[in-house]
Amino acid sequence: MTKADLVDAIFEKVGLSKKEAQEIIEILFDTIKQTFIEGESVKISGFGTFNVRKKMSRRGRNPRTGEDIEITPRKVITFRVSNQLKSGVEKGHA
């Protein structure tokens, strides 16, 4: 599913114009992005939780050359699905 698919779904189900639906999607994603930039979690009830996690630097290996390298510290976003969504997917309906 793409952003355009989300816009179409809002257009069809809610009855907003495509332009209004596009604006809502953009505001939603911009808000979520800003929350991640600030290092905060995003919890969507019945869906799941997105967390920003800090990874420390570590030793790694270049798979092509086998050379040892240091992987720099970084932040990653992880997702943990809610039990409600997980059980709905397992049963074939969410």
C-alpha positions in Angstrom: 0.0 0.0 0.0 1.3 3.5 -0.9 0.4 7.0 0.2 -1.7 7.3 -2.9 -3.6 4.2 -1.8 -4.3 5.7 1.6 -5.5 8.9 0.0 -7.9 6.9 -2.2 -9.2 4.9 0.8 -9.9 8.1 2.7 -11.5 9.6 -0.4 -13.8 6.6 -0.8 -14.7 5.9 2.9 -14.9 9.4 4.4 -16.0 11.4 1.3 -13.3 14.1 1.6 -11.9 15.5 -1.6 -8.6 13.8 -2.8 -6.8 17.1 -2.0 -8.1 17.2 1.5 -7.3 13.5 2.0 -3.8 14.1 0.7 -3.3 17.0 3.2 -4.4 14.8 6.1 -2.0 12.0 5.1 0.9 14.6 4.8 0.1 16.1 8.2 -0.1 12.7 9.8 3.2 11.5 8.4 4.9 14.9 9.1 3.8 14.7 12.7 5.0 11.1 13.1 8.4 12.0 11.5 8.8 15.0 13.8 8.0 12.8 16.8 10.7 10.3 15.7 13.2 13.2 15.2 12.5 14.2 18.8 13.3 10.6 19.9 9.8 9.8 21.1 7.7 6.7 20.6 4.5 6.6 18.5 1.8 4.3 19.9 -1.3 3.7 17.8 -3.9 1.8 19.9 -5.0 -1.5 18.3 -2.1 -1.3 15.8 1.3 -1.1 17.5 4.1 1.0 18.8 7.0 2.5 16.9 10.1 3.1 19.1 13.3 5.1 18.4 16.2 3.0 19.7 19.9 3.9 20.0 22.4 1.4 18.8 25.9 1.6 20.1 29.0 1.4 17.9 30.2 -2.1 17.3 32.6 -4.2 15.4 31.5 -5.6 12.1 32.9 -7.2 9.0 32.6 -6.1 5.3 31.0 -9.2 3.7 32.7 -8.5 0.4 36.3 -8.2 1.6 36.1 -9.8 5.0 37.8 -6.7 6.5 36.9 -5.7 10.1 35.2 -2.3 10.3 33.6 -0.3 13.1 29.9 0.4 12.7 29.1 3.8 14.0 26.4 4.5 16.6 23.0 5.3 15.2 19.3 5.5 15.9 16.8 3.0 14.4 13.1 2.8 14.4 11.5 -0.5 15.6 7.9 -1.6 15.5 6.1 -3.9 17.9 2.7 -5.0 16.8 -0.3 -4.9 19.2 -1.8 -8.1 20.4 -5.1 -7.1 18.9 -3.6 -6.7 15.4 -1.5 -9.8 15.7 -4.5 -12.0 16.6 -6.5 -10.4 13.8 -3.8 -11.2 11.2 -3.5 -14.7 12.5 -7.2 -15.3 12.2 -7.3 -13.7 8.7 -9.1 -10.5 9.7 -7.8 -7.4 11.4 
